[in-house]
């Protein structure tokens, strides 16, 4: 993977974490911890090729579903 591809993936993941935080009324740090604990970050890394072609809103919804399947509960 080239350096520019790595940079694109990182930027995409940062955007997704921020939008997830906003959608679920969390701080970005809390969202990152939540996504890490309940496998959302793994999902983003593993499914980047598909997810980055979808809207960020759709990806945020997918992240919520993945986290709920792995025990995540939203307040």
PDB file of N, CA, C, O and CB in Angstrom:
ATOM      1  N   UNK A   1       0.844  -1.169   0.000  1.00  0.00           N
ATOM      2  CA  UNK A   1       0.000   0.000   0.000  1.00  0.00           C
ATOM      3  C   UNK A   1       0.898   1.244   0.000  1.00  0.00           C
ATOM      4  O   UNK A   1       1.852   1.336   0.772  1.00  0.00           O
ATOM      5  CB  UNK A   1      -0.965  -0.008   1.223  1.00  0.00           C
ATOM      6  N   UNK A   2       0.579   2.173  -0.861  1.00  0.00           N
ATOM      7  CA  UNK A   2       1.391   3.384  -0.973  1.00  0.00           C
ATOM      8  C   UNK A   2       1.103   4.324   0.195  1.00  0.00           C
ATOM      9  O   UNK A   2       0.111   4.173   0.908  1.00  0.00           O
ATOM     10  CB  UNK A   2       1.123   4.097  -2.317  1.00  0.00           C
ATOM     11  N   UNK A   3       1.970   5.271   0.368  1.00  0.00           N
ATOM     12  CA  UNK A   3       1.816   6.253   1.429  1.00  0.00           C
ATOM     13  C   UNK A   3       0.528   7.060   1.237  1.00  0.00           C
ATOM     14  O   UNK A   3      -0.167   7.350   2.212  1.00  0.00           O
ATOM     15  CB  UNK A   3       3.034   7.189   1.470  1.00  0.00           C
ATOM     16  N   UNK A   4       0.206   7.419   0.009  1.00  0.00           N
ATOM     17  CA  UNK A   4      -1.020   8.193  -0.233  1.00  0.00           C
ATOM     18  C   UNK A   4      -2.260   7.359   0.069  1.00  0.00           C
ATOM     19  O   UNK A   4      -3.254   7.893   0.561  1.00  0.00           O
ATOM     20  CB  UNK A   4      -1.065   8.692  -1.691  1.00  0.00           C
ATOM     21  N   UNK A   5      -2.220   6.058  -0.215  1.00  0.00           N
ATOM     22  CA  UNK A   5      -3.349   5.183   0.119  1.00  0.00           C
ATOM     23  C   UNK A   5      -3.526   5.098   1.633  1.00  0.00           C
ATOM     24  O   UNK A   5      -4.650   5.134   2.134  1.00  0.00           O
ATOM     25  CB  UNK A   5      -3.140   3.770  -0.475  1.00  0.00           C
ATOM     26  N   UNK A   6      -2.413   4.986   2.360  1.00  0.00           N
ATOM     27  CA  UNK A   6      -2.488   4.946   3.825  1.00  0.00           C
ATOM     28  C   UNK A   6      -3.074   6.249   4.359  1.00  0.00           C
ATOM     29  O   UNK A   6      -3.918   6.242   5.255  1.00  0.00           O
ATOM     30  CB  UNK A   6      -1.089   4.696   4.439  1.00  0.00           C
ATOM     31  N   UNK A   7      -2.614   7.370   3.797  1.00  0.00           N
ATOM     32  CA  UNK A   7      -3.115   8.669   4.227  1.00  0.00           C
ATOM     33  C   UNK A   7      -4.618   8.774   3.968  1.00  0.00           C
ATOM     34  O   UNK A   7      -5.357   9.254   4.828  1.00  0.00           O
ATOM     35  CB  UNK A   7      -2.365   9.802   3.504  1.00  0.00           C
ATOM     36  N   UNK A   8      -5.074   8.336   2.805  1.00  0.00           N
ATOM     37  CA  UNK A   8      -6.503   8.374   2.485  1.00  0.00           C
ATOM     38  C   UNK A   8      -7.315   7.538   3.461  1.00  0.00           C
ATOM     39  O   UNK A   8      -8.386   7.959   3.900  1.00  0.00           O
ATOM     40  CB  UNK A   8      -6.741   7.882   1.062  1.00  0.00           C
ATOM     41  N   UNK A   9      -6.818   6.363   3.802  1.00  0.00           N
ATOM     42  CA  UNK A   9      -7.531   5.496   4.753  1.00  0.00           C
ATOM     43  C   UNK A   9      -7.617   6.136   6.127  1.00  0.00           C
ATOM     44  O   UNK A   9      -8.663   6.099   6.775  1.00  0.00           O
ATOM     45  CB  UNK A   9      -6.840   4.132   4.861  1.00  0.00           C
ATOM     46  N   UNK A  10      -6.517   6.722   6.566  1.00  0.00           N
ATOM     47  CA  UNK A  10      -6.497   7.374   7.885  1.00  0.00           C
ATOM     48  C   UNK A  10      -7.463   8.552   7.904  1.00  0.00           C
ATOM     49  O   UNK A  10      -8.236   8.702   8.850  1.00  0.00           O
ATOM     50  CB  UNK A  10      -5.066   7.851   8.242  1.00  0.00           C
ATOM     51  N   UNK A  11      -7.427   9.378   6.881  1.00  0.00           N
ATOM     52  CA  UNK A  11      -8.332  10.526   6.808  1.00  0.00           C
ATOM     53  C   UNK A  11      -9.792  10.068   6.798  1.00  0.00           C
ATOM     54  O   UNK A  11     -10.646  10.676   7.445  1.00  0.00           O
ATOM     55  CB  UNK A  11      -8.031  11.368   5.553  1.00  0.00           C
ATOM     56  N   UNK A  12     -10.064   9.006   6.069  1.00  0.00           N
ATOM     57  CA  UNK A  12     -11.424   8.470   6.006  1.00  0.00           C
ATOM     58  C   UNK A  12     -11.866   7.983   7.386  1.00  0.00           C
ATOM     59  O   UNK A  12     -12.988   8.261   7.811  1.00  0.00           O
ATOM     60  CB  UNK A  12     -11.507   7.320   4.977  1.00  0.00           C
ATOM     61  N   UNK A  13     -11.001   7.266   8.079  1.00  0.00           N
ATOM     62  CA  UNK A  13     -11.352   6.743   9.391  1.00  0.00           C
ATOM     63  C   UNK A  13     -11.568   7.878  10.388  1.00  0.00           C
ATOM     64  O   UNK A  13     -12.486   7.817  11.206  1.00  0.00           O
ATOM     65  CB  UNK A  13     -10.262   5.795   9.896  1.00  0.00           C
ATOM     66  N   UNK A  14     -10.738   8.903  10.326  1.00  0.00           N
ATOM     67  CA  UNK A  14     -10.905  10.056  11.221  1.00  0.00           C
ATOM     68  C   UNK A  14     -12.249  10.730  10.958  1.00  0.00           C
ATOM     69  O   UNK A  14     -12.955  11.096  11.897  1.00  0.00           O
ATOM     70  CB  UNK A  14      -9.744  11.073  11.035  1.00  0.00           C
ATOM     71  N   UNK A  15     -12.600  10.894   9.694  1.00  0.00           N
ATOM     72  CA  UNK A  15     -13.887  11.486   9.337  1.00  0.00           C
ATOM     73  C   UNK A  15     -15.035  10.640   9.866  1.00  0.00           C
ATOM     74  O   UNK A  15     -15.993  11.170  10.428  1.00  0.00           O
ATOM     75  CB  UNK A  15     -14.004  11.642   7.817  1.00  0.00           C
ATOM     76  N   UNK A  16     -14.943   9.333   9.689  1.00  0.00           N
ATOM     77  CA  UNK A  16     -16.005   8.435  10.156  1.00  0.00           C
ATOM     78  C   UNK A  16     -16.154   8.489  11.669  1.00  0.00           C
ATOM     79  O   UNK A  16     -17.274   8.509  12.179  1.00  0.00           O
ATOM     80  CB  UNK A  16     -15.721   6.999   9.716  1.00  0.00           C
ATOM     81  N   UNK A  17     -15.045   8.513  12.389  1.00  0.00           N
ATOM     82  CA  UNK A  17     -15.106   8.589  13.856  1.00  0.00           C
ATOM     83  C   UNK A  17     -15.771   9.901  14.271  1.00  0.00           C
ATOM     84  O   UNK A  17     -16.622   9.911  15.161  1.00  0.00           O
ATOM     85  CB  UNK A  17     -13.678   8.476  14.483  1.00  0.00           C
ATOM     86  N   UNK A  18     -15.389  10.996  13.636  1.00  0.00           N
ATOM     87  CA  UNK A  18     -15.974  12.296  13.968  1.00  0.00           C
ATOM     88  C   UNK A  18     -17.467  12.340  13.692  1.00  0.00           C
ATOM     89  O   UNK A  18     -18.239  12.842  14.510  1.00  0.00           O
ATOM     90  CB  UNK A  18     -15.281  13.393  13.189  1.00  0.00           C
ATOM     91  N   UNK A  19     -17.875  11.820  12.547  1.00  0.00           N
ATOM     92  CA  UNK A  19     -19.301  11.817  12.209  1.00  0.00           C
ATOM     93  C   UNK A  19     -20.080  10.854  13.103  1.00  0.00           C
ATOM     94  O   UNK A  19     -21.226  11.126  13.459  1.00  0.00           O
ATOM     95  CB  UNK A  19     -19.499  11.439  10.734  1.00  0.00           C
ATOM     96  N   UNK A  20     -19.465   9.739  13.464  1.00  0.00           N
ATOM     97  CA  UNK A  20     -20.092   8.800  14.399  1.00  0.00           C
ATOM     98  C   UNK A  20     -20.283   9.491  15.751  1.00  0.00           C
ATOM     99  O   UNK A  20     -21.341   9.371  16.369  1.00  0.00           O
ATOM    100  CB  UNK A  20     -19.228   7.503  14.556  1.00  0.00           C
ATOM    101  N   UNK A  21     -19.275  10.202  16.202  1.00  0.00           N
ATOM    102  CA  UNK A  21     -19.354  10.930  17.469  1.00  0.00           C
ATOM    103  C   UNK A  21     -20.508  11.929  17.439  1.00  0.00           C
ATOM    104  O   UNK A  21     -21.308  11.997  18.372  1.00  0.00           O
ATOM    105  CB  UNK A  21     -18.025  11.657  17.760  1.00  0.00           C
ATOM    106  N   UNK A  22     -20.583  12.693  16.372  1.00  0.00           N
ATOM    107  CA  UNK A  22     -21.639  13.693  16.248  1.00  0.00           C
ATOM    108  C   UNK A  22     -23.025  13.028  16.218  1.00  0.00           C
ATOM    109  O   UNK A  22     -23.948  13.484  16.893  1.00  0.00           O
ATOM    110  CB  UNK A  22     -21.423  14.539  14.977  1.00  0.00           C
ATOM    111  N   UNK A  23     -23.160  11.979  15.454  1.00  0.00           N
ATOM    112  CA  UNK A  23     -24.456  11.296  15.315  1.00  0.00           C
ATOM    113  C   UNK A  23     -24.940  10.694  16.628  1.00  0.00           C
ATOM    114  O   UNK A  23     -26.144  10.588  16.862  1.00  0.00           O
ATOM    115  CB  UNK A  23     -24.359  10.205  14.266  1.00  0.00           C
ATOM    116  N   UNK A  24     -24.000  10.300  17.483  1.00  0.00           N
ATOM    117  CA  UNK A  24     -24.368   9.621  18.727  1.00  0.00           C
ATOM    118  C   UNK A  24     -24.070  10.461  19.966  1.00  0.00           C
ATOM    119  O   UNK A  24     -24.024   9.958  21.089  1.00  0.00           O
ATOM    120  CB  UNK A  24     -23.640   8.299  18.826  1.00  0.00           C
ATOM    121  N   UNK A  25     -23.866  11.771  19.724  1.00  0.00           N
ATOM    122  CA  UNK A  25     -23.675  12.734  20.820  1.00  0.00           C
ATOM    123  C   UNK A  25     -22.569  12.296  21.776  1.00  0.00           C
ATOM    124  O   UNK A  25     -22.745  12.271  22.995  1.00  0.00           O
ATOM    125  CB  UNK A  25     -24.981  12.917  21.594  1.00  0.00           C
ATOM    126  N   UNK A  26     -21.422  11.952  21.186  1.00  0.00           N
ATOM    127  CA  UNK A  26     -20.237  11.549  21.945  1.00  0.00           C
ATOM    128  C   UNK A  26     -19.103  12.516  21.610  1.00  0.00           C
ATOM    129  O   UNK A  26     -19.138  13.205  20.591  1.00  0.00           O
ATOM    130  CB  UNK A  26     -19.827  10.066  21.622  1.00  0.00           C
ATOM    131  N   UNK A  27     -18.116  12.554  22.470  1.00  0.00           N
ATOM    132  CA  UNK A  27     -16.899  13.260  22.095  1.00  0.00           C
ATOM    133  C   UNK A  27     -16.159  12.378  21.092  1.00  0.00           C
ATOM    134  O   UNK A  27     -16.365  11.165  21.069  1.00  0.00           O
ATOM    135  CB  UNK A  27     -16.003  13.589  23.355  1.00  0.00           C
ATOM    136  N   UNK A  28     -15.311  12.966  20.275  1.00  0.00           N
ATOM    137  CA  UNK A  28     -14.527  12.132  19.365  1.00  0.00           C
ATOM    138  C   UNK A  28     -13.699  11.071  20.096  1.00  0.00           C
ATOM    139  O   UNK A  28     -13.564   9.950  19.606  1.00  0.00           O
ATOM    140  CB  UNK A  28     -13.613  13.005  18.534  1.00  0.00           C
ATOM    141  N   UNK A  29     -13.151  11.410  21.247  1.00  0.00           N
ATOM    142  CA  UNK A  29     -12.363  10.438  22.012  1.00  0.00           C
ATOM    143  C   UNK A  29     -13.232   9.285  22.500  1.00  0.00           C
ATOM    144  O   UNK A  29     -12.822   8.125  22.447  1.00  0.00           O
ATOM    145  CB  UNK A  29     -11.682  11.121  23.204  1.00  0.00           C
ATOM    146  N   UNK A  30     -14.441   9.607  22.977  1.00  0.00           N
ATOM    147  CA  UNK A  30     -15.356   8.552  23.424  1.00  0.00           C
ATOM    148  C   UNK A  30     -15.806   7.679  22.254  1.00  0.00           C
ATOM    149  O   UNK A  30     -15.920   6.461  22.383  1.00  0.00           O
ATOM    150  CB  UNK A  30     -16.578   9.165  24.123  1.00  0.00           C
ATOM    151  N   UNK A  31     -16.061   8.319  21.114  1.00  0.00           N
ATOM    152  CA  UNK A  31     -16.460   7.555  19.930  1.00  0.00           C
ATOM    153  C   UNK A  31     -15.342   6.617  19.503  1.00  0.00           C
ATOM    154  O   UNK A  31     -15.597   5.460  19.171  1.00  0.00           O
ATOM    155  CB  UNK A  31     -16.835   8.499  18.772  1.00  0.00           C
ATOM    156  N   UNK A  32     -14.111   7.102  19.509  1.00  0.00           N
ATOM    157  CA  UNK A  32     -12.970   6.255  19.140  1.00  0.00           C
ATOM    158  C   UNK A  32     -12.885   5.055  20.069  1.00  0.00           C
ATOM    159  O   UNK A  32     -12.717   3.926  19.610  1.00  0.00           O
ATOM    160  CB  UNK A  32     -11.651   7.059  19.183  1.00  0.00           C
ATOM    161  N   UNK A  33     -12.997   5.287  21.366  1.00  0.00           N
ATOM    162  CA  UNK A  33     -12.934   4.188  22.345  1.00  0.00           C
ATOM    163  C   UNK A  33     -14.066   3.197  22.137  1.00  0.00           C
ATOM    164  O   UNK A  33     -13.852   1.986  22.185  1.00  0.00           O
ATOM    165  CB  UNK A  33     -12.985   4.739  23.775  1.00  0.00           C
ATOM    166  N   UNK A  34     -15.267   3.705  21.907  1.00  0.00           N
ATOM    167  CA  UNK A  34     -16.439   2.856  21.676  1.00  0.00           C
ATOM    168  C   UNK A  34     -16.236   2.010  20.427  1.00  0.00           C
ATOM    169  O   UNK A  34     -16.460   0.799  20.447  1.00  0.00           O
ATOM    170  CB  UNK A  34     -17.720   3.712  21.543  1.00  0.00           C
ATOM    171  N   UNK A  35     -15.811   2.648  19.339  1.00  0.00           N
ATOM    172  CA  UNK A  35     -15.596   1.924  18.084  1.00  0.00           C
ATOM    173  C   UNK A  35     -14.472   0.904  18.209  1.00  0.00           C
ATOM    174  O   UNK A  35     -14.532  -0.168  17.607  1.00  0.00           O
ATOM    175  CB  UNK A  35     -15.284   2.902  16.958  1.00  0.00           C
ATOM    176  N   UNK A  36     -13.466   1.231  18.975  1.00  0.00           N
ATOM    177  CA  UNK A  36     -12.370   0.278  19.182  1.00  0.00           C
ATOM    178  C   UNK A  36     -12.857  -0.921  20.006  1.00  0.00           C
ATOM    179  O   UNK A  36     -12.576  -2.071  19.668  1.00  0.00           O
ATOM    180  CB  UNK A  36     -11.170   0.969  19.892  1.00  0.00           C
ATOM    181  N   UNK A  37     -13.577  -0.644  21.070  1.00  0.00           N
ATOM    182  CA  UNK A  37     -14.042  -1.708  21.967  1.00  0.00           C
ATOM    183  C   UNK A  37     -15.017  -2.662  21.289  1.00  0.00           C
ATOM    184  O   UNK A  37     -14.972  -3.871  21.517  1.00  0.00           O
ATOM    185  CB  UNK A  37     -14.699  -1.104  23.188  1.00  0.00           C
ATOM    186  N   UNK A  38     -15.904  -2.111  20.449  1.00  0.00           N
ATOM    187  CA  UNK A  38     -16.965  -2.926  19.856  1.00  0.00           C
ATOM    188  C   UNK A  38     -16.742  -3.219  18.372  1.00  0.00           C
ATOM    189  O   UNK A  38     -17.695  -3.444  17.626  1.00  0.00           O
ATOM    190  CB  UNK A  38     -18.291  -2.235  20.034  1.00  0.00           C
ATOM    191  N   UNK A  39     -15.486  -3.215  17.957  1.00  0.00           N
ATOM    192  CA  UNK A  39     -15.038  -3.699  16.639  1.00  0.00           C
ATOM    193  C   UNK A  39     -15.395  -2.813  15.441  1.00  0.00           C
ATOM    194  O   UNK A  39     -15.271  -3.248  14.296  1.00  0.00           O
ATOM    195  CB  UNK A  39     -15.609  -5.040  16.408  1.00  0.00           C
ATOM    196  N   UNK A  40     -15.831  -1.592  15.692  1.00  0.00           N
ATOM    197  CA  UNK A  40     -16.137  -0.689  14.593  1.00  0.00           C
ATOM    198  C   UNK A  40     -14.900  -0.290  13.794  1.00  0.00           C
ATOM    199  O   UNK A  40     -14.949  -0.197  12.568  1.00  0.00           O
ATOM    200  CB  UNK A  40     -16.815   0.542  15.122  1.00  0.00           C
ATOM    201  N   UNK A  41     -13.793  -0.054  14.494  1.00  0.00           N
ATOM    202  CA  UNK A  41     -12.560   0.315  13.789  1.00  0.00           C
ATOM    203  C   UNK A  41     -12.036  -0.849  12.956  1.00  0.00           C
ATOM    204  O   UNK A  41     -11.528  -0.651  11.852  1.00  0.00           O
ATOM    205  CB  UNK A  41     -11.486   0.770  14.787  1.00  0.00           C
ATOM    206  N   UNK A  42     -12.161  -2.048  13.482  1.00  0.00           N
ATOM    207  CA  UNK A  42     -11.762  -3.231  12.703  1.00  0.00           C
ATOM    208  C   UNK A  42     -12.608  -3.337  11.443  1.00  0.00           C
ATOM    209  O   UNK A  42     -12.098  -3.635  10.363  1.00  0.00           O
ATOM    210  CB  UNK A  42     -11.899  -4.521  13.548  1.00  0.00           C
ATOM    211  N   UNK A  43     -13.905  -3.089  11.594  1.00  0.00           N
ATOM    212  CA  UNK A  43     -14.814  -3.121  10.454  1.00  0.00           C
ATOM    213  C   UNK A  43     -14.403  -2.098   9.396  1.00  0.00           C
ATOM    214  O   UNK A  43     -14.364  -2.413   8.207  1.00  0.00           O
ATOM    215  CB  UNK A  43     -16.252  -2.859  10.914  1.00  0.00           C
ATOM    216  N   UNK A  44     -14.098  -0.874   9.830  1.00  0.00           N
ATOM    217  CA  UNK A  44     -13.687   0.148   8.864  1.00  0.00           C
ATOM    218  C   UNK A  44     -12.416  -0.255   8.127  1.00  0.00           C
ATOM    219  O   UNK A  44     -12.304  -0.069   6.915  1.00  0.00           O
ATOM    220  CB  UNK A  44     -13.475   1.486   9.568  1.00  0.00           C
ATOM    221  N   UNK A  45     -11.467  -0.804   8.865  1.00  0.00           N
ATOM    222  CA  UNK A  45     -10.211  -1.219   8.237  1.00  0.00           C
ATOM    223  C   UNK A  45     -10.440  -2.385   7.272  1.00  0.00           C
ATOM    224  O   UNK A  45      -9.912  -2.393   6.160  1.00  0.00           O
ATOM    225  CB  UNK A  45      -9.180  -1.614   9.310  1.00  0.00           C
ATOM    226  N   UNK A  46     -11.220  -3.353   7.701  1.00  0.00           N
ATOM    227  CA  UNK A  46     -11.446  -4.555   6.886  1.00  0.00           C
ATOM    228  C   UNK A  46     -12.334  -4.291   5.669  1.00  0.00           C
ATOM    229  O   UNK A  46     -12.170  -4.928   4.628  1.00  0.00           O
ATOM    230  CB  UNK A  46     -12.072  -5.642   7.738  1.00  0.00           C
ATOM    231  N   UNK A  47     -13.259  -3.365   5.797  1.00  0.00           N
ATOM    232  CA  UNK A  47     -14.257  -3.136   4.734  1.00  0.00           C
ATOM    233  C   UNK A  47     -14.076  -1.788   4.044  1.00  0.00           C
ATOM    234  O   UNK A  47     -15.008  -1.281   3.419  1.00  0.00           O
ATOM    235  CB  UNK A  47     -15.665  -3.221   5.312  1.00  0.00           C
ATOM    236  N   UNK A  48     -12.897  -1.212   4.150  1.00  0.00           N
ATOM    237  CA  UNK A  48     -12.629   0.099   3.564  1.00  0.00           C
ATOM    238  C   UNK A  48     -12.997   0.152   2.091  1.00  0.00           C
ATOM    239  O   UNK A  48     -13.620   1.116   1.648  1.00  0.00           O
ATOM    240  CB  UNK A  48     -11.172   0.459   3.738  1.00  0.00           C
ATOM    241  N   UNK A  49     -12.628  -0.855   1.332  1.00  0.00           N
ATOM    242  CA  UNK A  49     -12.847  -0.840  -0.114  1.00  0.00           C
ATOM    243  C   UNK A  49     -14.315  -0.639  -0.476  1.00  0.00           C
ATOM    244  O   UNK A  49     -14.623   0.023  -1.467  1.00  0.00           O
ATOM    245  CB  UNK A  49     -12.345  -2.131  -0.726  1.00  0.00           C
ATOM    246  N   UNK A  50     -15.212  -1.199   0.309  1.00  0.00           N
ATOM    247  CA  UNK A  50     -16.643  -1.037   0.054  1.00  0.00           C
ATOM    248  C   UNK A  50     -17.170   0.220   0.731  1.00  0.00           C
ATOM    249  O   UNK A  50     -17.868   1.020   0.107  1.00  0.00           O
ATOM    250  CB  UNK A  50     -17.421  -2.267   0.542  1.00  0.00           C
ATOM    251  N   UNK A  51     -16.840   0.393   1.996  1.00  0.00           N
ATOM    252  CA  UNK A  51     -17.420   1.481   2.781  1.00  0.00           C
ATOM    253  C   UNK A  51     -17.055   2.863   2.246  1.00  0.00           C
ATOM    254  O   UNK A  51     -17.885   3.772   2.286  1.00  0.00           O
ATOM    255  CB  UNK A  51     -16.976   1.367   4.215  1.00  0.00           C
ATOM    256  N   UNK A  52     -15.842   3.039   1.749  1.00  0.00           N
ATOM    257  CA  UNK A  52     -15.471   4.387   1.296  1.00  0.00           C
ATOM    258  C   UNK A  52     -16.198   4.790   0.019  1.00  0.00           C
ATOM    259  O   UNK A  52     -16.159   5.955  -0.376  1.00  0.00           O
ATOM    260  CB  UNK A  52     -13.972   4.467   1.070  1.00  0.00           C
ATOM    261  N   UNK A  53     -16.857   3.841  -0.624  1.00  0.00           N
ATOM    262  CA  UNK A  53     -17.629   4.170  -1.821  1.00  0.00           C
ATOM    263  C   UNK A  53     -19.077   4.538  -1.476  1.00  0.00           C
ATOM    264  O   UNK A  53     -19.844   4.940  -2.350  1.00  0.00           O
ATOM    265  CB  UNK A  53     -17.608   2.994  -2.800  1.00  0.00           C
ATOM    266  N   UNK A  54     -19.442   4.399  -0.207  1.00  0.00           N
ATOM    267  CA  UNK A  54     -20.788   4.726   0.259  1.00  0.00           C
ATOM    268  C   UNK A  54     -20.769   6.096   0.933  1.00  0.00           C
ATOM    269  O   UNK A  54     -19.702   6.665   1.164  1.00  0.00           O
ATOM    270  CB  UNK A  54     -21.320   3.638   1.238  1.00  0.00           C
ATOM    271  N   UNK A  55     -21.931   6.612   1.241  1.00  0.00           N
ATOM    272  CA  UNK A  55     -21.992   7.891   1.947  1.00  0.00           C
ATOM    273  C   UNK A  55     -21.484   7.712   3.381  1.00  0.00           C
ATOM    274  O   UNK A  55     -21.520   6.615   3.937  1.00  0.00           O
ATOM    275  CB  UNK A  55     -23.443   8.455   1.945  1.00  0.00           C
ATOM    276  N   UNK A  56     -21.021   8.797   3.952  1.00  0.00           N
ATOM    277  CA  UNK A  56     -20.559   8.746   5.347  1.00  0.00           C
ATOM    278  C   UNK A  56     -21.732   8.387   6.257  1.00  0.00           C
ATOM    279  O   UNK A  56     -21.555   7.642   7.221  1.00  0.00           O
ATOM    280  CB  UNK A  56     -19.927  10.110   5.778  1.00  0.00           C
ATOM    281  N   UNK A  57     -22.924   8.902   5.968  1.00  0.00           N
ATOM    282  CA  UNK A  57     -24.096   8.566   6.789  1.00  0.00           C
ATOM    283  C   UNK A  57     -24.376   7.068   6.773  1.00  0.00           C
ATOM    284  O   UNK A  57     -24.705   6.487   7.808  1.00  0.00           O
ATOM    285  CB  UNK A  57     -25.330   9.330   6.296  1.00  0.00           C
ATOM    286  N   UNK A  58     -24.250   6.442   5.611  1.00  0.00           N
ATOM    287  CA  UNK A  58     -24.461   4.996   5.521  1.00  0.00           C
ATOM    288  C   UNK A  58     -23.390   4.254   6.317  1.00  0.00           C
ATOM    289  O   UNK A  58     -23.680   3.260   6.982  1.00  0.00           O
ATOM    290  CB  UNK A  58     -24.451   4.534   4.045  1.00  0.00           C
ATOM    291  N   UNK A  59     -22.162   4.737   6.246  1.00  0.00           N
ATOM    292  CA  UNK A  59     -21.079   4.105   6.998  1.00  0.00           C
ATOM    293  C   UNK A  59     -21.298   4.260   8.498  1.00  0.00           C
ATOM    294  O   UNK A  59     -21.057   3.319   9.254  1.00  0.00           O
ATOM    295  CB  UNK A  59     -19.726   4.703   6.596  1.00  0.00           C
ATOM    296  N   UNK A  60     -21.749   5.430   8.940  1.00  0.00           N
ATOM    297  CA  UNK A  60     -22.043   5.641  10.364  1.00  0.00           C
ATOM    298  C   UNK A  60     -23.128   4.661  10.815  1.00  0.00           C
ATOM    299  O   UNK A  60     -23.040   4.096  11.906  1.00  0.00           O
ATOM    300  CB  UNK A  60     -22.493   7.114  10.627  1.00  0.00           C
ATOM    301  N   UNK A  61     -24.137   4.460   9.990  1.00  0.00           N
ATOM    302  CA  UNK A  61     -25.186   3.478  10.313  1.00  0.00           C
ATOM    303  C   UNK A  61     -24.606   2.063  10.387  1.00  0.00           C
ATOM    304  O   UNK A  61     -24.948   1.292  11.284  1.00  0.00           O
ATOM    305  CB  UNK A  61     -26.319   3.531   9.260  1.00  0.00           C
ATOM    306  N   UNK A  62     -23.733   1.732   9.444  1.00  0.00           N
ATOM    307  CA  UNK A  62     -23.088   0.414   9.462  1.00  0.00           C
ATOM    308  C   UNK A  62     -22.246   0.231  10.720  1.00  0.00           C
ATOM    309  O   UNK A  62     -22.251  -0.837  11.332  1.00  0.00           O
ATOM    310  CB  UNK A  62     -22.212   0.228   8.213  1.00  0.00           C
ATOM    311  N   UNK A  63     -21.527   1.276  11.096  1.00  0.00           N
ATOM    312  CA  UNK A  63     -20.703   1.204  12.311  1.00  0.00           C
ATOM    313  C   UNK A  63     -21.570   0.948  13.543  1.00  0.00           C
ATOM    314  O   UNK A  63     -21.217   0.139  14.401  1.00  0.00           O
ATOM    315  CB  UNK A  63     -19.896   2.507  12.495  1.00  0.00           C
ATOM    316  N   UNK A  64     -22.691   1.633  13.624  1.00  0.00           N
ATOM    317  CA  UNK A  64     -23.591   1.431  14.770  1.00  0.00           C
ATOM    318  C   UNK A  64     -24.083  -0.010  14.810  1.00  0.00           C
ATOM    319  O   UNK A  64     -24.135  -0.624  15.876  1.00  0.00           O
ATOM    320  CB  UNK A  64     -24.795   2.404  14.701  1.00  0.00           C
ATOM    321  N   UNK A  65     -24.438  -0.544  13.659  1.00  0.00           N
ATOM    322  CA  UNK A  65     -24.922  -1.924  13.600  1.00  0.00           C
ATOM    323  C   UNK A  65     -23.829  -2.919  14.011  1.00  0.00           C
ATOM    324  O   UNK A  65     -24.088  -3.853  14.770  1.00  0.00           O
ATOM    325  CB  UNK A  65     -25.422  -2.247  12.184  1.00  0.00           C
ATOM    326  N   UNK A  66     -22.626  -2.716  13.513  1.00  0.00           N
ATOM    327  CA  UNK A  66     -21.501  -3.596  13.881  1.00  0.00           C
ATOM    328  C   UNK A  66     -21.266  -3.538  15.378  1.00  0.00           C
ATOM    329  O   UNK A  66     -21.106  -4.574  16.024  1.00  0.00           O
ATOM    330  CB  UNK A  66     -20.208  -3.195  13.122  1.00  0.00           C
ATOM    331  N   UNK A  67     -21.245  -2.351  15.928  1.00  0.00           N
ATOM    332  CA  UNK A  67     -20.993  -2.211  17.376  1.00  0.00           C
ATOM    333  C   UNK A  67     -22.097  -2.859  18.198  1.00  0.00           C
ATOM    334  O   UNK A  67     -21.816  -3.517  19.200  1.00  0.00           O
ATOM    335  CB  UNK A  67     -20.867  -0.728  17.758  1.00  0.00           C
ATOM    336  N   UNK A  68     -23.348  -2.681  17.788  1.00  0.00           N
ATOM    337  CA  UNK A  68     -24.449  -3.309  18.529  1.00  0.00           C
ATOM    338  C   UNK A  68     -24.343  -4.826  18.476  1.00  0.00           C
ATOM    339  O   UNK A  68     -24.615  -5.504  19.467  1.00  0.00           O
ATOM    340  CB  UNK A  68     -25.808  -2.858  17.967  1.00  0.00           C
ATOM    341  N   UNK A  69     -23.947  -5.364  17.322  1.00  0.00           N
ATOM    342  CA  UNK A  69     -23.779  -6.822  17.208  1.00  0.00           C
ATOM    343  C   UNK A  69     -22.662  -7.345  18.099  1.00  0.00           C
ATOM    344  O   UNK A  69     -22.621  -8.527  18.439  1.00  0.00           O
ATOM    345  CB  UNK A  69     -23.495  -7.205  15.763  1.00  0.00           C
ATOM    346  N   UNK A  70     -21.748  -6.437  18.474  1.00  0.00           N
ATOM    347  CA  UNK A  70     -20.623  -6.824  19.322  1.00  0.00           C
ATOM    348  C   UNK A  70     -20.780  -6.339  20.755  1.00  0.00           C
ATOM    349  O   UNK A  70     -19.802  -6.232  21.495  1.00  0.00           O
ATOM    350  CB  UNK A  70     -19.337  -6.290  18.746  1.00  0.00           C
ATOM    351  N   UNK A  71     -22.024  -6.044  21.142  1.00  0.00           N
ATOM    352  CA  UNK A  71     -22.306  -5.701  22.534  1.00  0.00           C
ATOM    353  C   UNK A  71     -22.403  -4.230  22.845  1.00  0.00           C
ATOM    354  O   UNK A  71     -22.648  -3.867  23.995  1.00  0.00           O
ATOM    355  CB  UNK A  71     -21.284  -6.274  23.379  1.00  0.00           C
ATOM    356  N   UNK A  72     -22.220  -3.375  21.872  1.00  0.00           N
ATOM    357  CA  UNK A  72     -22.300  -1.942  22.112  1.00  0.00           C
ATOM    358  C   UNK A  72     -23.733  -1.498  22.338  1.00  0.00           C
ATOM    359  O   UNK A  72     -24.649  -1.935  21.642  1.00  0.00           O
ATOM    360  CB  UNK A  72     -21.697  -1.177  20.951  1.00  0.00           C
ATOM    361  N   UNK A  73     -23.916  -0.624  23.320  1.00  0.00           N
ATOM    362  CA  UNK A  73     -25.242  -0.093  23.636  1.00  0.00           C
ATOM    363  C   UNK A  73     -25.142   1.423  23.628  1.00  0.00           C
ATOM    364  O   UNK A  73     -24.206   1.996  24.186  1.00  0.00           O
ATOM    365  CB  UNK A  73     -25.767  -0.624  25.022  1.00  0.00           C
ATOM    366  N   UNK A  74     -26.106   2.066  22.997  1.00  0.00           N
ATOM    367  CA  UNK A  74     -26.130   3.523  22.952  1.00  0.00           C
ATOM    368  C   UNK A  74     -27.024   4.050  24.045  1.00  0.00           C
ATOM    369  O   UNK A  74     -28.107   3.518  24.289  1.00  0.00           O
ATOM    370  CB  UNK A  74     -26.601   4.028  21.583  1.00  0.00           C
ATOM    371  N   UNK A  75     -26.566   5.102  24.705  1.00  0.00           N
ATOM    372  CA  UNK A  75     -27.330   5.697  25.823  1.00  0.00           C
ATOM    373  C   UNK A  75     -28.541   6.425  25.331  1.00  0.00           C
ATOM    374  O   UNK A  75     -29.293   6.982  26.131  1.00  0.00           O
ATOM    375  CB  UNK A  75     -26.465   6.648  26.628  1.00  0.00           C
TER     376      UNK A  75
END
